[in-house]
Structures are given as C-alpha cells and as structure tokens.
Amino acid sequence: MQPTRVSFPDGSLTGDGEVLIVDRGSSVIVVDATPFHPVDHTWPDQPGDSGTITLGGTRLEVSEAVMAAVDEEGSLFVGVDIPVKRGAEGWSWLVAHRIDGAIPADVAAGARVVLDVDADRRASLSRGHTACHLASLALDAALADLWRKEIGTDPLGNPDFEGRANQTSRIHDDGSVDEYRLGKSLRKAGFDSEGFEGSLAEREARINELLAGWVTSGGASRIDVDGPSIADRRHWRCELPEGEVGFLCGGTHVRSLAEFASITVSLDLSDPQLLVMTTRVAPA
C-alpha cells in the first residue's frame, strides 16, 4: 500500500480522495490523499487536525487525524498502537481520520470523499507550533552565557539547550508548554544551573525581548518537503533578522510572523530540577 499523500504542508484545508480502509473497530477511515495533519505517535507535540469527511449527502465528523501503519502482513495499527517508529522498513505509513460515532455502512473502500479541515483550529495550532520553535531559539540565546563547555549549537549558532534538556513539548491553541530536565547530566555537560536559577527573571525578559523583535520583523515562514507523502521528511524554515533558521519538523506553521501580534513566554522553576516554559500567542 502506498503512503498517504498529504497537502497540509502547503497550507491546504480541503481535498478529495478515495477511501482505502474503513476500520469500524477503531472507528477510522484512511484515504489515499488528505489535507489533514495527523498527531505523531512517537512525538505527539501537535494535536491532529479535526474537521469533516463528506460522502454524497453524508457528513462525518473527524475528531482528530492520527498516524496509522500497515505491516507486511497487511495488519492495520492506529496511533499509539503502532509498535515501530515512522520509517521502519516493511511498513506502509498512512493518515487515519478518527470518526465521531459509528461509520455508516455505505462508507467503504473505493468511495470518493471530500475532506475539510477545521480552519480556525488549524490556524491556532500553527501559530502555537511556530511560536514554540521561536521560543526555543530565544531560550537558547538567553542562556548562552551559562555554558562552561562547548556543546552542539542550534540554527542560530547558540548552545543547544533545547536539544540537550527538552523532555516534553505540547502544542495547543495559540501556545505551548515545554519541560526541560535540569539534572546532573546537564551540569556535567557544563550548564550553570545555579546561575540560571539566580537570574531567572533576567532570562525571561531577554527571551521576550528577542521574541518581540522577531515578531516585528514579520519574516516569512514555510515548510519545505522532500516529497508528497506522510512518510517524507519536512522542514520548517523561517526568516529572522539574524538569518534563516530551520528545524526538521512534521507539524504545521504560519506563513509569516506578521500573523502574530505578540509571542510571550513565562519561565517556572518551582522544581529546581525542572524548567517549565509556557508560550502564549496573541494573534494579529
């Protein structure tokens, strides 16, 4: 089975396709092509799109798009039940659409359907995801002087605190919450945790200063793709005053930083071993 073709990287919200699989046990429908962005089963930072699938006069509500995969024996696995990472050899990678309620009997493989994504939810999640990446870059920059040893760098050339310490990231409507482990291994890598704790307010102010400047710049933002399928790699790219930056990223993003009125973060170090960064967006 061929991987699902996806059009969400170019911002598409509508599309049509042929039903390939109807799994009533899991209440999912798989179509050969979709504009829906699915939540990733291995790194579920951005929720999947919601919306509708229409067949003739029947409209089905899609609660969330999720990853699915078929093994060499033809067995379907959906979401967290997938036992391998994306790209594992011998597996076909698909986008499944979770349906609210029972799937009608006339929805079967071979049917032509129209797919529509909830545009407002997509936009708010895209703003949240872009803001999350920008906040991580600003965080790295604000903590750069706290490293006593050289480590790998981020796309702006700053020590990669994000890559070293991030343990969870959750995107939500117009924002995100990221958690960073400040344990013994980070201190051994050369990070001055005590200096960070003693200058938390100063670091937060610096992050927000950087973010305000980037928002004002109104730089372009886009997704570059290696191919049309859900199995192909995608990269987020963004123009900042310091130059273009980019990450390997499977999510959705804004087209321009002009879509933000502001991006702000707050830092919480109530637990000295765990930094929580909350990012909030005000749409333009």
C-alpha positions as CSV (number, residue, x, y, z in Angstrom):
1,M,0.0,0.0,0.0
2,Q,1.3,3.4,-0.9
3,P,1.8,6.0,1.8
4,T,-0.9,8.7,2.2
5,R,-0.3,11.8,0.1
6,V,-0.6,14.9,2.3
7,S,-1.2,18.5,1.3
8,F,-1.1,20.2,4.7
9,P,2.5,21.4,4.3
10,D,1.4,24.0,1.7
11,G,-1.5,25.1,4.0
12,S,-4.3,23.2,2.2
13,L,-7.6,22.8,4.2
14,T,-9.6,20.9,1.6
15,G,-9.1,18.0,-0.7
16,D,-10.7,14.9,-2.1
17,G,-9.7,11.3,-2.3
18,E,-10.5,7.6,-2.5
19,V,-11.2,5.6,0.7
20,L,-8.7,2.8,1.1
21,I,-9.5,1.4,4.5
22,V,-12.6,1.6,6.8
23,D,-11.8,0.1,10.2
24,R,-15.0,0.2,12.2
25,G,-13.3,-1.4,15.3
26,S,-11.1,1.7,15.6
27,S,-13.6,4.0,14.0
28,V,-11.1,5.3,11.5
29,I,-11.1,6.0,7.7
30,V,-7.9,6.0,5.6
31,V,-8.0,7.9,2.3
32,D,-5.3,7.9,-0.4
33,A,-4.8,11.7,-0.1
34,T,-5.7,14.2,2.7
35,P,-5.2,17.8,3.8
36,F,-5.4,16.6,7.5
37,H,-2.3,16.9,9.7
38,P,-2.0,13.8,12.0
39,V,-0.7,13.7,15.5
40,D,2.6,11.8,15.6
41,H,2.6,8.5,17.5
42,T,6.2,8.9,18.7
43,W,6.4,12.6,19.5
44,P,2.8,13.8,19.9
45,D,3.6,17.5,20.3
46,Q,1.0,18.9,17.9
47,P,-2.6,17.5,18.0
48,G,-4.1,16.2,14.8
49,D,-6.5,18.3,12.7
50,S,-10.2,18.0,13.1
51,G,-12.9,18.6,10.5
52,T,-15.3,16.6,8.3
53,I,-15.4,13.9,5.6
54,T,-18.3,14.1,3.2
55,L,-19.6,11.2,1.1
56,G,-22.7,12.1,-1.0
57,G,-25.2,13.5,1.4
58,T,-23.4,12.0,4.5
59,R,-21.1,14.2,6.5
60,L,-18.9,12.6,9.1
61,E,-17.2,14.5,11.9
62,V,-13.4,13.9,12.2
63,S,-12.4,14.3,15.9
64,E,-8.7,14.0,15.1
65,A,-6.3,12.8,12.4
66,V,-3.7,10.3,13.6
67,M,-0.8,8.3,12.2
68,A,-1.6,4.7,11.1
69,A,0.6,2.0,9.6
70,V,0.2,-1.4,7.8
71,D,2.7,-4.1,8.3
72,E,4.0,-6.6,5.8
73,E,1.1,-9.0,6.6
74,G,-1.5,-6.3,5.9
75,S,-2.5,-5.6,9.6
76,L,-3.5,-2.1,10.4
77,F,-2.2,-0.3,13.5
78,V,-3.5,3.1,14.6
79,G,-2.0,5.8,16.7
80,V,-0.2,4.7,19.9
81,D,-0.8,1.1,19.0
82,I,1.9,1.4,16.2
83,P,4.8,-0.7,17.5
84,V,7.6,0.9,15.4
85,K,8.9,4.3,14.6
86,R,7.9,6.1,11.4
87,G,10.1,4.9,8.5
88,A,10.6,1.4,9.8
89,E,11.3,-1.0,6.9
90,G,8.5,-3.1,5.6
91,W,5.7,-0.7,6.9
92,S,3.3,1.5,4.9
93,W,2.6,4.9,6.6
94,L,-0.9,6.4,6.5
95,V,-3.1,9.1,7.9
96,A,-6.2,7.8,9.6
97,H,-9.2,10.0,10.4
98,R,-11.0,9.2,13.7
99,I,-14.7,9.5,13.3
100,D,-17.1,10.6,16.0
101,G,-19.8,7.9,16.3
102,A,-20.4,4.9,14.1
103,I,-19.3,4.8,10.4
104,P,-22.3,4.2,8.1
105,A,-22.5,1.0,6.1
106,D,-22.3,2.9,2.8
107,V,-18.8,4.2,3.6
108,A,-16.5,1.5,2.1
109,A,-13.2,1.1,0.3
110,G,-13.3,2.7,-3.2
111,A,-15.7,5.5,-2.3
112,R,-14.8,9.1,-3.3
113,V,-15.0,11.6,-0.4
114,V,-14.4,15.3,0.2
115,L,-12.2,16.3,3.2
116,D,-12.4,19.6,5.0
117,V,-10.2,20.7,7.9
118,D,-11.4,23.0,10.7
119,A,-9.6,26.2,9.5
120,D,-9.7,28.1,12.8
121,R,-8.2,25.2,14.8
122,R,-5.5,24.6,12.2
123,A,-4.6,28.3,12.3
124,S,-4.4,28.4,16.1
125,L,-2.3,25.2,16.3
126,S,0.0,26.5,13.5
127,R,0.6,29.7,15.5
128,G,1.3,27.7,18.6
129,H,3.8,25.5,16.8
130,T,5.7,28.3,15.1
131,A,5.8,30.2,18.4
132,C,7.1,27.1,20.2
133,H,10.1,26.9,17.8
134,L,10.8,30.6,18.1
135,A,10.6,30.5,21.9
136,S,13.1,27.6,22.0
137,L,15.6,29.6,19.9
138,A,15.1,32.6,22.1
139,L,15.6,30.4,25.2
140,D,18.9,29.1,23.8
141,A,20.1,32.6,23.1
142,A,19.1,33.9,26.6
143,L,21.0,31.0,28.3
144,A,24.1,31.0,26.0
145,D,26.4,32.5,28.6
146,L,25.6,29.9,31.2
147,W,27.6,27.1,29.4
148,R,31.1,26.4,30.7
149,K,31.8,23.8,28.0
150,E,31.2,23.7,24.3
151,I,28.2,21.7,23.1
152,G,26.3,21.4,19.9
153,T,24.7,24.6,18.5
154,D,21.1,25.5,17.4
155,P,20.3,27.0,14.0
156,L,21.3,30.5,15.3
157,G,24.7,29.2,16.5
158,N,23.8,29.3,20.2
159,P,24.5,26.4,22.6
160,D,21.6,23.9,22.1
161,F,19.9,23.9,25.5
162,E,16.7,22.9,23.8
163,G,18.2,19.8,22.2
164,R,20.0,18.8,25.4
165,A,17.3,19.4,28.0
166,N,13.9,19.2,26.4
167,Q,11.9,16.2,27.6
168,T,8.3,17.1,26.6
169,S,6.7,19.6,24.3
170,R,2.9,20.1,23.9
171,I,1.4,22.5,21.3
172,H,-2.1,23.8,22.0
173,D,-4.3,26.6,20.5
174,D,-2.1,29.7,20.4
175,G,0.6,28.4,22.6
176,S,2.7,25.6,24.0
177,V,4.2,24.1,27.2
178,D,7.8,22.8,27.2
179,E,9.5,20.9,30.0
180,Y,13.3,20.8,30.4
181,R,15.2,18.5,32.8
182,L,17.9,20.3,34.7
183,G,19.6,17.3,36.2
184,K,23.1,16.0,36.9
185,S,23.9,15.2,33.2
186,L,23.2,18.8,32.2
187,R,25.5,20.1,34.8
188,K,28.2,17.6,33.8
189,A,27.8,18.9,30.2
190,G,28.8,22.4,31.5
191,F,25.5,24.1,32.3
192,D,25.4,26.5,35.2
193,S,22.1,25.6,36.8
194,E,22.7,27.7,39.9
195,G,23.5,30.7,37.8
196,F,20.3,30.1,35.9
197,E,18.1,29.9,39.0
198,G,19.6,33.1,40.3
199,S,18.9,35.1,37.1
200,L,15.5,33.6,36.0
201,A,13.7,36.9,35.7
202,E,16.5,38.4,33.6
203,R,16.5,35.4,31.3
204,E,12.7,35.5,30.8
205,A,12.9,39.2,30.0
206,R,15.6,38.6,27.4
207,I,13.6,35.8,25.7
208,N,10.6,38.1,25.5
209,E,12.7,40.9,24.1
210,L,14.0,38.7,21.3
211,L,10.6,37.4,20.5
212,A,9.2,40.9,20.3
213,G,11.9,41.8,17.8
214,W,11.3,38.7,15.7
215,V,7.5,39.3,15.5
216,T,8.1,42.9,14.5
217,S,10.3,41.7,11.6
218,G,7.4,40.0,10.0
219,G,9.6,37.4,8.4
220,A,8.3,34.7,6.1
221,S,7.7,31.1,7.4
222,R,7.3,28.0,5.3
223,I,7.5,24.2,5.2
224,D,9.9,22.5,2.8
225,V,9.1,18.9,1.8
226,D,11.2,16.0,0.5
227,G,8.2,14.5,-1.2
228,P,4.3,14.4,-1.2
229,S,3.7,11.5,1.3
230,I,3.3,11.4,5.0
231,A,6.5,9.3,5.1
232,D,8.6,12.1,3.5
233,R,10.6,14.4,5.7
234,R,9.5,18.0,6.2
235,H,11.5,21.0,7.5
236,W,10.2,24.3,8.9
237,R,12.0,27.4,7.7
238,C,11.7,31.0,9.0
239,E,13.4,34.3,8.1
240,L,14.7,36.1,11.2
241,P,16.8,39.3,11.3
242,E,19.8,37.1,12.2
243,G,19.2,34.9,9.1
244,E,17.1,32.0,8.0
245,V,16.6,29.2,10.6
246,G,15.1,25.7,10.2
247,F,14.2,22.5,12.0
248,L,13.2,19.1,10.9
249,C,9.5,19.2,11.8
250,G,6.3,17.4,10.9
251,G,3.8,19.9,12.1
252,T,2.0,22.9,10.6
253,H,3.1,26.6,10.7
254,V,2.2,30.1,9.9
255,R,3.1,31.7,6.6
256,S,4.5,34.9,8.1
257,L,5.5,36.3,11.6
258,A,3.1,39.1,10.7
259,E,0.3,36.7,11.8
260,F,1.4,37.4,15.4
261,A,0.6,40.5,17.5
262,S,2.9,39.1,20.2
263,I,4.6,36.0,21.5
264,T,5.5,35.9,25.2
265,V,6.9,33.2,27.5
266,S,6.9,32.7,31.2
267,L,9.5,30.5,33.0
268,D,8.7,28.4,36.0
269,L,11.5,26.8,38.1
270,S,9.4,25.8,41.1
271,D,11.2,22.5,40.9
272,P,14.9,23.2,40.6
273,Q,15.3,20.1,38.5
274,L,12.5,21.0,36.0
275,L,12.1,24.2,33.9
276,V,8.6,24.7,32.5
277,M,8.4,27.2,29.7
278,T,4.8,28.4,28.8
279,T,4.5,30.2,25.5
280,R,1.5,32.3,24.7
281,V,0.4,33.9,21.4
282,A,-1.7,36.9,20.7
283,P,-2.9,36.7,17.0
284,A,-2.6,39.7,14.8
